[in-house]
């Protein structure tokens, strides 16, 4: 009986964790998409790979811009962009955003 209670509690707690992770990932994706659109030229579409990683607690999202240029972006705990790695062909930064980040 105790094993059944423990198993149910474990399942419930894991379910809550998954829901929070899903919310966290969706919020991070929205922040990254906004950052890219606001700061880079000629953005038509931002797509994400389905499996973000979280080394050292920091969420890392990977994807493509305009269906060709790849990116890897580290997202801080407050959902701001902490770092960005851009693949070949990634759009140029907007001139107005080079000295100060434009919205996110």
TORPA-4810 file (N, C-alpha, C, O; in nm, 3 decimals):
<nodes>
NODE_1_0.082_-0.119_0.000_0.000_0.000_0.000_0.087_0.127_0.000_0.058_0.223_-0.071_X
NODE_2_0.194_0.125_0.080_0.283_0.241_0.084_0.349_0.264_-0.051_0.368_0.378_-0.094_X
NODE_3_0.385_0.154_-0.118_0.449_0.166_-0.249_0.354_0.230_-0.349_0.396_0.312_-0.431_X
NODE_4_0.226_0.193_-0.342_0.126_0.250_-0.433_0.111_0.399_-0.408_0.105_0.477_-0.503_X
NODE_5_0.105_0.440_-0.281_0.093_0.582_-0.245_0.214_0.661_-0.291_0.200_0.771_-0.345_X
NODE_6_0.333_0.604_-0.270_0.455_0.670_-0.314_0.458_0.683_-0.466_0.495_0.787_-0.519_X
NODE_7_0.418_0.578_-0.534_0.416_0.580_-0.681_0.320_0.687_-0.733_0.354_0.759_-0.827_X
NODE_8_0.202_0.697_-0.674_0.105_0.798_-0.716_0.158_0.939_-0.690_0.143_1.028_-0.774_X
NODE_9_0.219_0.960_-0.575_0.276_1.090_-0.541_0.386_1.126_-0.640_0.394_1.240_-0.686_X
NODE_10_0.470_1.031_-0.674_0.578_1.052_-0.769_0.523_1.092_-0.906_0.573_1.185_-0.969_X
NODE_11_0.421_1.022_-0.951_0.359_1.052_-1.081_0.299_1.192_-1.081_0.314_1.266_-1.178_X
NODE_12_0.231_1.227_-0.975_0.170_1.360_-0.966_0.277_1.469_-0.968_0.264_1.568_-1.039_X
NODE_13_0.382_1.451_-0.889_0.489_1.551_-0.884_0.562_1.561_-1.018_0.597_1.671_-1.060_X
NODE_14_0.584_1.451_-1.084_0.650_1.453_-1.214_0.562_1.525_-1.316_0.612_1.600_-1.400_X
NODE_15_0.433_1.503_-1.309_0.339_1.569_-1.399_0.343_1.720_-1.381_0.337_1.794_-1.479_X
NODE_16_0.352_1.766_-1.259_0.360_1.910_-1.232_0.491_1.966_-1.287_0.492_2.075_-1.343_X
NODE_17_0.599_1.893_-1.272_0.728_1.937_-1.324_0.727_1.947_-1.475_0.783_2.042_-1.531_X
NODE_18_0.665_1.852_-1.541_0.658_1.854_-1.687_0.579_1.976_-1.733_0.618_2.043_-1.829_X
NODE_19_0.467_2.005_-1.665_0.384_2.120_-1.702_0.462_2.250_-1.684_0.455_2.338_-1.769_X
NODE_20_0.536_2.262_-1.575_0.616_2.383_-1.553_0.726_2.394_-1.657_0.753_2.504_-1.706_X
NODE_21_0.789_2.283_-1.693_0.893_2.286_-1.795_0.834_2.327_-1.929_0.896_2.404_-2.002_X
NODE_22_0.717_2.276_-1.962_0.652_2.311_-2.089_0.622_2.461_-2.092_0.646_2.527_-2.193_X
NODE_23_0.570_2.514_-1.982_0.542_2.658_-1.974_0.670_2.739_-1.985_0.673_2.841_-2.054_X
NODE_24_0.774_2.694_-1.918_0.904_2.764_-1.922_0.961_2.764_-2.064_1.012_2.866_-2.111_X
NODE_25_0.952_2.652_-2.131_1.004_2.641_-2.268_0.925_2.730_-2.362_0.983_2.799_-2.446_X
NODE_26_0.793_2.729_-2.350_0.710_2.812_-2.438_0.736_2.961_-2.414_0.738_3.040_-2.508_X
NODE_27_0.756_2.999_-2.288_0.787_3.139_-2.257_0.924_3.177_-2.314_0.941_3.287_-2.366_X
NODE_28_1.020_3.087_-2.303_1.154_3.112_-2.358_1.148_3.124_-2.510_1.213_3.211_-2.568_X
NODE_29_1.072_3.037_-2.576_1.058_3.043_-2.722_0.999_3.176_-2.765_1.046_3.237_-2.861_X
NODE_30_0.896_3.222_-2.696_0.833_3.350_-2.729_0.931_3.464_-2.713_0.935_3.555_-2.796_X
NODE_31_1.011_3.461_-2.607_1.110_3.566_-2.582_1.218_3.565_-2.691_1.257_3.671_-2.740_X
NODE_32_1.266_3.448_-2.727_1.370_3.436_-2.830_1.317_3.481_-2.966_1.385_3.553_-3.038_X
NODE_33_1.197_3.439_-3.000_1.138_3.479_-3.128_1.124_3.631_-3.135_1.158_3.691_-3.236_X
NODE_34_1.076_3.691_-3.029_1.062_3.836_-3.023_1.198_3.904_-3.036_1.213_4.003_-3.108_X
NODE_35_1.297_3.852_-2.967_1.433_3.907_-2.972_1.486_3.906_-3.116_1.538_4.006_-3.165_X
NODE_36_1.473_3.792_-3.182_1.525_3.779_-3.318_1.452_3.874_-3.413_1.516_3.943_-3.492_X
NODE_37_1.321_3.876_-3.406_1.241_3.962_-3.495_1.272_4.109_-3.473_1.282_4.186_-3.570_X
NODE_38_1.289_4.150_-3.348_1.313_4.291_-3.316_1.455_4.338_-3.345_1.477_4.457_-3.364_X
NODE_39_1.551_4.245_-3.349_1.691_4.286_-3.359_1.761_4.253_-3.490_1.870_4.305_-3.516_X
NODE_40_1.701_4.169_-3.573_1.767_4.127_-3.697_1.681_4.159_-3.819_1.558_4.164_-3.811_X
NODE_41_1.747_4.181_-3.929_1.680_4.224_-4.053_1.612_4.107_-4.126_1.658_3.993_-4.123_X
NODE_42_1.502_4.142_-4.191_1.435_4.051_-4.285_1.399_3.914_-4.227_1.420_3.812_-4.293_X
NODE_43_1.347_3.911_-4.107_1.306_3.784_-4.046_1.165_3.751_-4.094_1.071_3.827_-4.073_X
NODE_44_1.152_3.636_-4.157_1.022_3.590_-4.205_0.963_3.484_-4.113_0.844_3.485_-4.084_X
NODE_45_1.048_3.392_-4.067_1.000_3.283_-3.983_1.111_3.235_-3.890_1.227_3.224_-3.929_X
NODE_46_1.072_3.207_-3.765_1.164_3.152_-3.666_1.107_3.017_-3.626_0.992_3.007_-3.582_X
NODE_47_1.187_2.912_-3.641_1.143_2.777_-3.605_1.240_2.718_-3.504_1.360_2.743_-3.509_X
NODE_48_1.186_2.638_-3.410_1.266_2.578_-3.305_1.273_2.428_-3.320_1.178_2.365_-3.365_X
NODE_49_1.387_2.370_-3.281_1.398_2.225_-3.271_1.316_2.184_-3.150_1.294_2.265_-3.059_X
NODE_50_1.270_2.063_-3.148_1.178_2.018_-3.043_1.242_1.983_-2.909_1.170_1.967_-2.810_X
NODE_51_1.373_1.971_-2.903_1.432_1.927_-2.777_1.533_2.028_-2.722_1.653_2.017_-2.748_X
NODE_52_1.483_2.127_-2.648_1.577_2.222_-2.586_1.660_2.151_-2.479_1.619_2.048_-2.426_X
NODE_53_1.775_2.206_-2.449_1.858_2.149_-2.344_1.869_2.250_-2.231_1.844_2.369_-2.249_X
NODE_54_1.909_2.201_-2.114_1.921_2.288_-1.998_2.048_2.258_-1.921_2.042_2.213_-1.806_X
NODE_55_2.166_2.281_-1.981_2.290_2.258_-1.907_2.305_2.363_-1.797_2.285_2.482_-1.820_X
NODE_56_2.341_2.318_-1.679_2.363_2.408_-1.565_2.239_2.494_-1.536_2.253_2.606_-1.487_X
NODE_57_2.120_2.444_-1.566_1.997_2.514_-1.536_1.958_2.622_-1.635_1.852_2.682_-1.622_X
NODE_58_2.043_2.648_-1.733_2.015_2.752_-1.833_1.955_2.686_-1.956_2.010_2.591_-2.010_X
NODE_59_1.843_2.737_-2.000_1.775_2.680_-2.116_1.847_2.721_-2.244_1.880_2.838_-2.262_X
NODE_60_1.871_2.626_-2.332_1.935_2.652_-2.460_1.841_2.605_-2.571_1.803_2.488_-2.576_X
NODE_61_1.804_2.699_-2.659_1.715_2.669_-2.769_1.792_2.672_-2.901_1.880_2.756_-2.921_X
NODE_62_1.758_2.580_-2.988_1.820_2.575_-3.121_1.709_2.583_-3.225_1.596_2.539_-3.201_X
NODE_63_1.742_2.638_-3.340_1.643_2.645_-3.445_1.698_2.706_-3.571_1.819_2.714_-3.592_X
NODE_64_1.604_2.750_-3.656_1.641_2.813_-3.783_1.562_2.942_-3.803_1.454_2.960_-3.747_X
NODE_65_1.620_3.030_-3.883_1.556_3.154_-3.923_1.538_3.149_-4.074_1.631_3.113_-4.148_X
NODE_66_1.420_3.184_-4.119_1.389_3.187_-4.264_1.419_3.053_-4.331_1.457_3.047_-4.448_X
NODE_67_1.401_2.946_-4.255_1.416_2.807_-4.302_1.557_2.769_-4.349_1.574_2.668_-4.417_X
NODE_68_1.659_2.851_-4.314_1.793_2.814_-4.360_1.904_2.842_-4.259_1.988_2.755_-4.237_X
NODE_69_1.908_2.958_-4.198_2.017_2.993_-4.107_1.989_2.939_-3.966_1.881_2.959_-3.911_X
NODE_70_2.087_2.871_-3.910_2.069_2.811_-3.778_2.111_2.907_-3.667_2.187_3.001_-3.688_X
NODE_71_2.059_2.878_-3.547_2.099_2.954_-3.429_2.094_2.863_-3.306_2.023_2.763_-3.303_X
NODE_72_2.171_2.903_-3.206_2.167_2.844_-3.073_2.164_2.961_-2.976_2.253_3.047_-2.979_X
NODE_73_2.063_2.965_-2.890_2.047_3.079_-2.800_2.033_3.029_-2.656_1.950_2.943_-2.626_X
NODE_74_2.115_3.086_-2.567_2.105_3.059_-2.425_2.010_3.160_-2.362_2.025_3.281_-2.382_X
NODE_75_1.913_3.110_-2.287_1.811_3.195_-2.227_1.835_3.202_-2.076_1.845_3.099_-2.009_X
NODE_76_1.843_3.324_-2.024_1.861_3.346_-1.880_1.734_3.310_-1.803_1.628_3.291_-1.863_X
NODE_77_1.745_3.302_-1.672_1.631_3.269_-1.587_1.516_3.367_-1.598_1.401_3.331_-1.572_X
NODE_78_1.546_3.492_-1.635_1.440_3.593_-1.651_1.389_3.599_-1.796_1.320_3.693_-1.834_X
NODE_79_1.424_3.499_-1.874_1.381_3.482_-2.014_1.442_3.584_-2.110_1.389_3.604_-2.220_X
NODE_80_1.549_3.648_-2.071_1.622_3.734_-2.164_1.727_3.648_-2.235_1.768_3.544_-2.184_X
NODE_81_1.771_3.693_-2.351_1.873_3.622_-2.427_2.008_3.650_-2.363_2.049_3.766_-2.349_X
NODE_82_2.077_3.543_-2.326_2.207_3.557_-2.262_2.322_3.542_-2.359_2.427_3.606_-2.345_X
NODE_83_2.303_3.457_-2.458_2.407_3.435_-2.559_2.342_3.386_-2.687_2.232_3.329_-2.685_X
NODE_84_2.411_3.408_-2.798_2.358_3.364_-2.925_2.473_3.318_-3.014_2.575_3.385_-3.027_X
NODE_85_2.454_3.204_-3.075_2.546_3.152_-3.175_2.468_3.146_-3.306_2.360_3.087_-3.312_X
NODE_86_2.523_3.205_-3.411_2.452_3.214_-3.538_2.526_3.137_-3.646_2.648_3.147_-3.660_X
NODE_87_2.451_3.060_-3.722_2.508_2.985_-3.833_2.526_3.072_-3.956_2.483_3.188_-3.959_X
NODE_88_2.588_3.016_-4.056_2.612_3.085_-4.182_2.480_3.133_-4.243_2.381_3.059_-4.245_X
NODE_89_2.481_3.255_-4.290_2.363_3.311_-4.355_2.262_3.373_-4.260_2.154_3.416_-4.303_X
NODE_90_2.296_3.379_-4.129_2.204_3.440_-4.034_2.189_3.588_-4.070_2.289_3.654_-4.101_X
NODE_91_2.068_3.642_-4.065_2.046_3.782_-4.104_2.131_3.880_-4.022_2.167_3.854_-3.907_X
NODE_92_2.162_3.993_-4.085_2.238_4.099_-4.019_2.153_4.166_-3.912_2.030_4.171_-3.921_X
NODE_93_2.222_4.217_-3.810_2.153_4.292_-3.705_2.105_4.425_-3.763_2.173_4.486_-3.847_X
NODE_94_1.989_4.471_-3.718_1.937_4.601_-3.760_2.034_4.709_-3.711_2.086_4.699_-3.600_X
NODE_95_2.057_4.809_-3.791_2.152_4.917_-3.758_2.118_4.980_-3.623_2.207_5.004_-3.542_X
NODE_96_1.991_5.008_-3.600_1.948_5.074_-3.476_1.970_4.987_-3.353_1.967_5.038_-3.240_X
NODE_97_1.992_4.858_-3.371_2.004_4.765_-3.259_2.148_4.724_-3.228_2.172_4.645_-3.137_X
NODE_98_2.243_4.777_-3.303_2.382_4.738_-3.286_2.442_4.789_-3.157_2.526_4.721_-3.098_X
NODE_99_2.401_4.906_-3.110_2.459_4.962_-2.988_2.374_4.932_-2.865_2.426_4.927_-2.754_X
NODE_100_2.246_4.911_-2.886_2.155_4.880_-2.774_2.049_4.785_-2.825_1.990_4.807_-2.931_X
NODE_101_2.024_4.679_-2.749_1.926_4.578_-2.789_1.790_4.643_-2.808_1.745_4.722_-2.726_X
NODE_102_1.725_4.607_-2.918_1.590_4.659_-2.951_1.486_4.558_-2.901_1.477_4.447_-2.954_X
NODE_103_1.411_4.594_-2.801_1.303_4.507_-2.753_1.342_4.361_-2.745_1.445_4.321_-2.798_X
NODE_104_1.260_4.284_-2.681_1.286_4.139_-2.675_1.158_4.063_-2.668_1.159_3.941_-2.663_X
</nodes>
